[in-house]
Amino acid sequence: MTAFGTAVKVDQERTKIPVGAEISLTQGRNEFGVDFQMGYKLDENQDIAALGVDQDSDSEWAPGVELYARHTFPSRVFLQAEWNYVEDDFEESGGGRSATEET
């Protein structure tokens, strides 16, 4: 990845135990759902050398949610659109920060 003309490499390692609940509604070949997630992070590290970032996450619960819509075709092939949101807290020598991930 390149940002502001500088090559940026992000290394991220995550160990998480996920738990959650999923609720869905099916109408014919269409399915709509929401998946509420909580993951207990045992360990996470982010290293972005170009920005001087080397940080570890707090061991804590990280909330997340996923919304999805799926259409299943007669051949049991489906097309799915989804939106994900996860929130993480990190510690580093300069102080803590929070990060969100949205896809």
C-alpha positions in Angstrom: 0.0 0.0 0.0 1.2 3.5 -0.7 0.1 6.6 1.3 1.3 10.1 0.6 4.0 8.7 -1.7 5.5 6.4 1.0 5.3 2.6 0.9 3.3 1.4 3.9 3.3 -2.2 5.1 0.9 -3.2 7.8 1.5 -6.4 9.7 -1.3 -7.5 11.9 -1.7 -10.6 14.0 -4.9 -11.3 15.9 -6.0 -14.1 18.3 -9.7 -13.9 19.1 -12.3 -16.2 20.5 -15.6 -15.2 18.9 -19.1 -15.5 20.4 -22.4 -14.0 19.2 -26.0 -14.4 18.0 -27.4 -14.3 14.5 -31.0 -13.4 13.6 -32.3 -13.8 10.1 -35.5 -13.5 8.1 -36.1 -15.6 5.0 -38.6 -14.5 2.3 -38.6 -16.9 -0.6 -35.1 -16.9 -2.1 -34.1 -13.8 -0.1 -32.6 -13.8 3.4 -31.8 -10.7 5.5 -29.9 -10.9 8.8 -27.9 -9.3 11.5 -25.1 -11.0 13.4 -24.1 -9.5 16.8 -20.6 -10.5 17.7 -18.3 -10.2 20.7 -14.8 -11.5 20.4 -12.4 -11.8 23.3 -9.0 -10.7 22.1 -6.2 -12.7 23.7 -3.5 -11.0 21.7 -3.2 -8.5 18.8 -0.3 -6.5 17.4 -0.1 -3.9 14.7 3.2 -2.8 13.2 3.3 0.0 10.6 7.0 0.8 10.2 6.6 3.8 8.0 4.6 5.6 10.7 6.6 4.3 13.6 3.6 2.4 15.0 4.2 -0.8 16.9 1.3 -1.4 19.3 -0.4 -4.2 21.2 -4.1 -4.4 21.9 -5.6 -4.6 25.3 -6.9 -8.1 26.2 -10.6 -7.3 26.2 -14.0 -7.9 24.5 -14.2 -6.3 21.1 -17.8 -5.7 19.8 -18.9 -6.1 16.2 -22.0 -6.3 14.1 -22.6 -7.7 10.6 -25.7 -6.9 8.4 -26.3 -9.0 5.3 -28.7 -9.6 2.5 -28.5 -12.9 0.4 -30.4 -14.1 -2.7 -30.2 -17.8 -3.5 -30.5 -18.9 -7.1 -32.2 -22.2 -8.1 -28.8 -23.9 -8.5 -28.0 -23.3 -4.7 -25.6 -20.5 -5.7 -26.1 -17.3 -3.8 -25.2 -13.7 -4.0 -24.6 -11.9 -0.7 -24.0 -8.2 0.2 -22.7 -7.5 3.7 -21.5 -4.7 6.0 -19.2 -5.4 8.9 -18.2 -3.2 11.8 -15.6 -4.1 14.6 -14.1 -1.9 17.3 -10.7 -2.5 18.8 -8.7 -0.6 21.5 -4.9 -0.5 21.4 -2.1 0.6 23.8 1.2 2.1 22.7 4.0 4.0 24.4 2.5 7.3 23.3 -0.9 6.5 24.8 -4.0 4.4 23.9 -6.1 4.7 20.8 -9.2 3.1 19.4 -9.7 1.7 15.9 -12.7 0.7 14.0 -12.9 -1.6 11.0 -15.7 -1.2 8.6 -16.2 -3.2 5.4 
